[in-house]
Amino acid sequence: MTLRANTFIHLISLLTFGLFSGHASAVWYQGNAQLAVDGADLNAIRVVAIKNAIADASFQHGIMITAKDISLDGLLQSSKTELRSEGKIRRVEILSEEVIDDVLHVYVKVDIEPLFDCNHDNYMRALLVTQLPVLKPTQASYGAIFDLGPQVSRRVEQQLLSDELVAKVQLINQVFMPKSVLQEPTFGYISDTARYLANEYHSQFVLFGYIRDISLFEQTTKGLINDDVALRRNFTFQLYLFDAFNNKMLLNHSYHGEADWDFKATYPVDTYNSLFWRSDYGRVVLNTVNSAVIDISNTLTCQKTLGQIIHKNTQHVVINIGSEMGVAEGDRFQLIKSESVPAQNGDMFNMLTSETKHVLTVVSVDAQTAILTSDNASLFDNSHLFDLVSPLSGY
């Protein structure tokens, strides 16, 4: 049985993550999905299959889309779509729909307009990642998943390392945010902590977070004779991405997923075991982490990489970024002055104040550092440790 093709799906509302505007031409991606009919209402199965096919197209090209409802050419009158992606999804065309051996096969084509039409440098990003603790450890007692926090932290690190934009990810095996302030951390507290870590580890970008909710709940589905009760579990975590050099919050978002909890109540679950990550709940955790990592990557794309002066003499300065970040001999940077400012806790931090007209050129580079010099001898008198350098246009 073949269903009507060339149907257009109109996305009624789009919530895109990252305030980027672009005018690039649209790009079409294809996806497909299969779903067993098994006596269910075909229209309902069709809606789910189309959503899965859209998700397949987006996943194949590094894009995360979660469709709560989609208007299928008038079949659904009220719709709401939540979209997190590397581009604006403007239209979806159904190429074909066919039921074979009681399985619905759907093929779609997705029209995506790239978002990243921003002027960004060609250097990689270095990111410092703190541990993601479970906010309420008592919630972990069911299943004894007390190691979920370190495991999720490691998964975030692994997915970020696979990103071509992020050259260096440093996962710190400590929690730097006290649990007493985790629920509603202030901007000032996050700023102070990020700047402290930036000074300690010479990292511009810092990622904070915590796992807010892993509680269980029962979901009841009405049946003809008996109700079906499934035990499900939440996974919600909060992330803050901070640019410590610019004292700027780049990302502040909560991510949520939920799935059936397939393990027995008395069964201690080993979160280091692949059986956990292959379970419905484990896959939801991974998908939720993937959604967050995509947002992090998207956010970092249009941020400028800054270098920090970590050593100087009367002829050279040394900065804390090198060839692994894409720095090469001949690259030119502009000096940015910084000054010590007090934090809420009384400590002093170096923050950038203004750009100068002083230009420095890279004369030597290794993996993690670069040596810069200038024809302007006064620059070395005017520069200080922890001053910053910004790449000039074209680098």
C-alpha positions as semicolon CSV with decimal commas, in nm:
position;residue;x (nm);y (nm);z (nm)
1;M;0,000;0,000;0,000
2;T;0,142;0,337;-0,104
3;L;0,036;0,654;0,073
4;R;0,028;0,997;-0,089
5;A;0,369;1,146;-0,154
6;N;0,504;1,499;-0,195
7;T;0,322;1,616;0,115
8;F;0,472;1,922;0,278
9;I;0,521;1,955;0,651
10;H;0,504;2,313;0,772
11;L;0,689;2,385;1,095
12;I;0,452;2,618;1,275
13;S;0,696;2,753;1,530
14;L;1,073;2,724;1,554
15;L;1,281;2,762;1,865
16;T;1,640;2,783;1,742
17;F;1,928;2,772;1,986
18;G;2,185;3,044;1,927
19;L;2,106;3,395;1,809
20;F;2,273;3,374;1,470
21;S;2,133;3,514;1,147
22;G;2,229;3,394;0,805
23;H;2,131;3,432;0,444
24;A;2,296;3,122;0,302
25;S;2,103;2,910;0,054
26;A;1,905;2,618;0,184
27;V;2,050;2,267;0,197
28;W;1,839;1,953;0,152
29;Y;1,904;1,640;0,358
30;Q;1,728;1,303;0,331
31;G;1,614;1,072;0,609
32;N;1,397;0,765;0,654
33;A;1,217;0,568;0,922
34;Q;1,033;0,238;0,958
35;L;0,756;0,168;1,209
36;A;0,544;-0,143;1,260
37;V;0,171;-0,082;1,210
38;D;0,065;-0,385;1,417
39;G;-0,307;-0,303;1,398
40;A;-0,267;0,055;1,523
41;D;-0,427;0,360;1,365
42;L;-0,231;0,427;1,047
43;N;-0,259;0,806;1,073
44;A;-0,109;0,799;1,424
45;I;0,171;0,566;1,312
46;R;0,233;0,791;1,012
47;V;0,283;1,099;1,228
48;V;0,539;0,921;1,448
49;A;0,721;0,773;1,148
50;I;0,750;1,112;0,976
51;K;0,890;1,268;1,292
52;N;1,143;0,985;1,319
53;A;1,245;1,033;0,957
54;I;1,301;1,407;1,016
55;A;1,513;1,323;1,320
56;D;1,708;1,069;1,111
57;A;1,788;1,332;0,848
58;S;1,898;1,578;1,113
59;F;2,109;1,327;1,310
60;Q;2,295;1,218;0,999
61;H;2,420;1,570;0,951
62;G;2,506;1,660;1,310
63;I;2,175;1,832;1,388
64;M;1,943;1,770;1,681
65;I;1,569;1,821;1,635
66;T;1,299;1,728;1,886
67;A;0,950;1,761;1,739
68;K;0,676;1,780;2,001
69;D;0,410;1,825;1,730
70;I;0,435;1,890;1,358
71;S;0,160;2,010;1,131
72;L;0,128;1,744;0,862
73;D;-0,046;1,926;0,578
74;G;-0,353;1,996;0,789
75;L;-0,376;1,655;0,956
76;L;-0,277;1,821;1,283
77;Q;-0,447;2,152;1,347
78;S;-0,245;2,260;1,651
79;S;0,127;2,213;1,654
80;K;0,439;2,318;1,837
81;T;0,791;2,232;1,730
82;E;1,102;2,253;1,941
83;L;1,415;2,277;1,730
84;R;1,780;2,272;1,827
85;S;1,999;2,263;1,522
86;E;2,287;2,401;1,324
87;G;2,037;2,560;1,087
88;K;1,678;2,664;1,038
89;I;1,456;2,383;0,913
90;R;1,221;2,561;0,676
91;R;1,037;2,275;0,506
92;V;1,010;1,898;0,496
93;E;0,895;1,711;0,188
94;I;0,771;1,353;0,211
95;L;0,928;1,165;-0,078
96;S;0,744;0,836;-0,029
97;E;0,533;0,640;0,217
98;E;0,469;0,267;0,178
99;V;0,346;-0,017;0,398
100;I;0,538;-0,340;0,336
101;D;0,469;-0,652;0,546
102;D;0,277;-0,442;0,801
103;V;0,569;-0,197;0,837
104;L;0,536;0,168;0,732
105;H;0,842;0,300;0,544
106;V;0,875;0,678;0,520
107;Y;1,136;0,878;0,326
108;V;1,166;1,255;0,368
109;K;1,373;1,545;0,238
110;V;1,454;1,827;0,484
111;D;1,527;2,184;0,373
112;I;1,788;2,335;0,609
113;E;1,920;2,688;0,595
114;P;2,267;2,708;0,758
115;L;2,283;2,953;1,046
116;F;2,651;3,022;1,078
117;D;2,705;3,324;0,861
118;C;2,923;3,493;1,122
119;N;3,271;3,637;1,107
120;H;3,479;3,402;1,319
121;D;3,849;3,327;1,326
122;N;3,999;3,004;1,198
123;Y;4,139;2,895;1,533
124;M;4,015;2,603;1,737
125;R;3,859;2,635;2,082
126;A;3,986;2,509;2,418
127;L;3,723;2,421;2,675
128;L;3,748;2,347;3,046
129;V;3,475;2,113;3,175
130;T;3,387;2,069;3,541
131;Q;3,217;1,760;3,683
132;L;2,839;1,734;3,653
133;P;2,721;1,620;3,999
134;V;2,377;1,478;4,079
135;L;2,192;1,755;4,260
136;K;1,991;1,514;4,477
137;P;2,204;1,204;4,546
138;T;1,911;1,029;4,716
139;Q;1,746;1,001;4,374
140;A;2,038;0,783;4,265
141;S;1,968;0,524;4,534
142;Y;1,706;0,351;4,315
143;G;1,931;0,139;4,097
144;A;2,239;0,256;4,289
145;I;2,345;0,481;3,999
146;F;2,567;0,697;4,219
147;D;2,834;0,710;3,948
148;L;2,599;0,862;3,692
149;G;2,748;1,211;3,740
150;P;3,109;1,115;3,653
151;Q;2,984;0,898;3,366
152;V;2,778;1,179;3,213
153;S;3,074;1,416;3,258
154;R;3,294;1,173;3,069
155;R;3,036;1,135;2,791
156;V;3,019;1,513;2,752
157;E;3,399;1,522;2,728
158;Q;3,409;1,239;2,471
159;Q;3,147;1,396;2,245
160;L;3,316;1,737;2,263
161;L;3,650;1,579;2,170
162;S;3,493;1,446;1,851
163;D;3,398;1,799;1,750
164;E;3,631;1,940;1,485
165;L;3,596;2,290;1,634
166;V;3,711;2,194;1,985
167;A;4,082;2,108;1,983
168;K;4,126;2,069;2,356
169;V;3,885;1,958;2,627
170;Q;4,007;1,938;2,984
171;L;3,778;1,757;3,226
172;I;3,847;1,850;3,588
173;N;3,774;1,570;3,834
174;Q;3,633;1,808;4,093
175;V;3,305;1,987;4,153
176;F;3,376;2,357;4,179
177;M;3,020;2,470;4,253
178;P;2,896;2,392;4,608
179;K;2,569;2,205;4,609
180;S;2,416;2,469;4,836
181;V;2,411;2,713;4,544
182;L;2,357;2,472;4,257
183;Q;1,983;2,517;4,237
184;E;1,994;2,890;4,162
185;P;2,354;2,999;4,108
186;T;2,388;3,371;4,050
187;F;2,569;3,525;3,757
188;G;2,822;3,670;4,000
189;Y;2,902;3,330;4,150
190;I;2,938;3,167;3,809
191;S;3,150;3,458;3,687
192;D;3,382;3,445;3,989
193;T;3,423;3,067;3,961
194;A;3,484;3,078;3,585
195;R;3,745;3,352;3,615
196;Y;3,919;3,164;3,893
197;L;3,935;2,851;3,676
198;A;4,046;3,055;3,375
199;N;4,340;3,189;3,572
200;E;4,427;2,847;3,713
201;Y;4,405;2,654;3,387
202;H;4,456;2,931;3,129
203;S;4,126;2,846;2,961
204;Q;3,896;3,099;2,799
205;F;3,579;2,888;2,793
206;V;3,445;2,706;3,101
207;L;3,152;2,462;3,113
208;F;2,962;2,418;3,442
209;G;2,666;2,200;3,511
210;Y;2,478;1,958;3,730
211;I;2,220;1,683;3,695
212;R;1,899;1,832;3,828
213;D;1,658;1,538;3,825
214;I;1,678;1,159;3,790
215;S;1,355;1,082;3,972
216;L;1,120;0,798;3,880
217;F;0,750;0,811;3,805
218;E;0,474;0,578;3,688
219;Q;0,302;0,630;3,355
220;T;-0,037;0,466;3,310
221;T;-0,180;0,376;2,970
222;K;-0,549;0,288;2,957
223;G;-0,628;-0,056;2,815
224;L;-0,948;-0,232;2,718
225;I;-0,925;-0,467;3,015
226;N;-0,631;-0,366;3,232
227;D;-0,426;-0,050;3,251
228;D;-0,061;-0,073;3,156
229;V;0,171;0,086;3,413
230;A;0,529;0,162;3,312
231;L;0,804;0,281;3,542
232;R;0,986;0,573;3,382
233;R;1,281;0,787;3,486
234;N;1,367;1,151;3,425
235;F;1,702;1,284;3,314
236;T;1,738;1,660;3,339
237;F;2,064;1,848;3,354
238;Q;2,162;2,214;3,355
239;L;2,458;2,363;3,170
240;Y;2,634;2,700;3,183
241;L;2,891;2,787;2,917
242;F;3,096;3,091;3,019
243;D;3,357;3,304;2,841
244;A;3,583;3,394;3,133
245;F;3,799;3,639;2,936
246;N;3,497;3,844;2,827
247;N;3,297;3,781;3,147
248;K;3,005;3,665;2,933
249;M;2,746;3,392;2,975
250;L;2,724;3,214;2,639
251;L;2,479;2,937;2,721
252;N;2,237;2,882;3,009
253;H;2,001;2,597;2,934
254;S;1,831;2,294;3,086
255;Y;1,804;1,968;2,890
256;H;1,545;1,700;2,958
257;G;1,468;1,346;2,853
258;E;1,277;1,053;2,998
259;A;1,247;0,682;2,927
260;D;1,127;0,352;3,067
261;W;1,338;0,222;3,354
262;D;1,380;-0,144;3,260
263;F;1,578;-0,259;3,564
264;K;1,438;-0,428;3,874
265;A;1,397;-0,225;4,190
266;T;1,659;-0,423;4,382
267;Y;1,899;-0,445;4,089
268;P;2,215;-0,232;4,127
269;V;2,292;-0,085;3,786
270;D;2,651;-0,056;3,672
271;T;2,676;0,272;3,479
272;Y;3,018;0,162;3,352
273;N;2,858;-0,134;3,174
274;S;2,742;-0,110;2,812
275;L;2,417;-0,282;2,912
276;F;2,313;0,037;3,088
277;W;2,397;0,258;2,788
278;R;2,210;0,024;2,553
279;S;1,896;0,041;2,766
280;D;1,614;0,283;2,681
281;Y;1,720;0,511;2,964
282;G;2,088;0,499;2,873
283;R;2,010;0,592;2,513
284;V;1,796;0,885;2,628
285;V;2,083;1,009;2,846
286;L;2,319;0,990;2,548
287;N;2,072;1,166;2,317
288;T;2,017;1,441;2,575
289;V;2,393;1,485;2,615
290;N;2,428;1,494;2,236
291;S;2,169;1,772;2,215
292;A;2,365;1,975;2,470
293;V;2,698;1,916;2,295
294;I;2,550;2,037;1,965
295;D;2,436;2,356;2,137
296;I;2,782;2,403;2,291
297;S;2,950;2,358;1,953
298;N;2,703;2,590;1,783
299;T;2,757;2,855;2,048
300;L;3,136;2,836;2,029
301;T;3,137;2,861;1,650
302;C;3,101;3,240;1,640
303;Q;3,316;3,316;1,944
304;K;3,660;3,467;1,896
305;T;3,955;3,272;2,033
306;L;4,175;3,486;2,257
307;G;4,529;3,410;2,369
308;Q;4,671;3,500;2,708
309;I;5,024;3,623;2,774
310;I;5,190;3,376;3,011
311;H;5,551;3,498;2,980
312;K;5,728;3,809;2,849
313;N;6,065;3,979;2,821
314;T;6,193;4,289;2,645
315;Q;6,173;4,130;2,300
316;H;5,900;3,865;2,299
317;V;5,576;3,757;2,460
318;V;5,455;3,398;2,495
319;I;5,084;3,316;2,465
320;N;4,899;3,005;2,579
321;I;4,768;2,888;2,240
322;G;4,976;2,706;1,980
323;S;4,964;2,483;1,675
324;E;4,701;2,246;1,818
325;M;4,468;2,549;1,813
326;G;4,567;2,635;1,457
327;V;4,825;2,906;1,530
328;A;5,105;2,927;1,271
329;E;5,416;3,136;1,210
330;G;5,330;3,471;1,055
331;D;4,987;3,498;1,223
332;R;4,917;3,847;1,356
333;F;4,747;3,942;1,682
334;Q;4,632;4,261;1,849
335;L;4,714;4,333;2,213
336;I;4,422;4,368;2,453
337;K;4,492;4,525;2,789
338;S;4,361;4,374;3,109
339;E;4,347;4,489;3,466
340;S;4,282;4,333;3,805
341;V;3,924;4,359;3,926
342;P;3,778;4,239;4,256
343;A;3,542;3,943;4,268
344;Q;3,254;3,899;4,512
345;N;3,468;3,679;4,734
346;G;3,744;3,940;4,755
347;D;3,989;3,772;4,516
348;M;4,138;3,971;4,229
349;F;4,097;3,861;3,868
350;N;4,241;3,985;3,540
351;M;3,972;4,110;3,301
352;L;4,018;4,266;2,958
353;T;3,955;4,640;2,937
354;S;4,031;4,773;2,588
355;E;4,199;4,686;2,260
356;T;4,520;4,863;2,163
357;K;4,679;4,939;1,827
358;H;4,979;4,722;1,912
359;V;5,025;4,436;1,663
360;L;5,230;4,123;1,731
361;T;5,347;3,856;1,487
362;V;5,404;3,488;1,561
363;V;5,771;3,397;1,507
364;S;5,774;3,052;1,668
365;V;5,507;2,802;1,765
366;D;5,476;2,465;1,937
367;A;5,169;2,258;2,024
368;Q;5,047;2,462;2,319
369;T;5,226;2,800;2,305
370;A;5,348;3,059;2,057
371;I;5,616;3,328;2,071
372;L;5,522;3,669;1,934
373;T;5,727;3,980;1,865
374;S;5,664;4,333;1,741
375;D;5,849;4,613;1,563
376;N;5,710;4,846;1,827
377;A;5,953;4,827;2,120
378;S;5,715;5,018;2,350
379;L;5,470;4,729;2,331
380;F;5,680;4,517;2,564
381;D;5,679;4,794;2,824
382;N;5,301;4,833;2,793
383;S;5,215;4,462;2,802
384;H;5,181;4,256;3,119
385;L;5,125;3,898;3,221
386;F;4,765;3,786;3,164
387;D;4,702;4,054;2,901
388;L;4,518;3,906;2,604
389;V;4,578;3,897;2,230
390;S;4,306;3,882;1,965
391;P;4,357;3,748;1,610
392;L;4,342;4,012;1,340
393;S;4,100;3,971;1,049
394;G;4,197;3,701;0,805
395;Y;4,341;3,466;1,069
